[in-house]
Every structure is written in structure tokens, then in C-alpha cells.
């Protein structure tokens, strides 16, 4: 018997809060996580919303790097 389970990850932290927690500038953060600077700026300004999985993955990477 195979069970298929969908897991939805919901984060309450914003991409800007994640970036600020690292102390990195937009350009350094974008470079570190291979995000085009324009995309990061749009995410932070609310023009577009990053996918939940991206926020989750960056959050995990930051937790491993900075804690």
C-alpha cells in the first residue's frame, strides 16, 4: 500500500526579514542565494511574492549558516 501525502509549508517570515537577519545587503543576499537582484527587490517591495518553498529553503540555509 502506497500513501501519498501532501505537505504544505507555510512561513510567516518575509524574504526581507530573512535578509535582514543575515545583515547582508540586497546585492550580497541575492548573490549568496543566486537570486536576480530585481527579483529580490520585487519580493521585498511586494510587487511579487516568492514561492513558499523558496522562503523555506532559504530559511533552512540561513539557520545552518548563521546559527
Buried (B, 14 or more C-beta within 10 A) or exposed (E): EEEEEEEEEEBEEBBBEBBEBBEBEBEEBBEBBEBEEEBBBBBBEEEEEBEEEBBBEBBEBBEEEEE
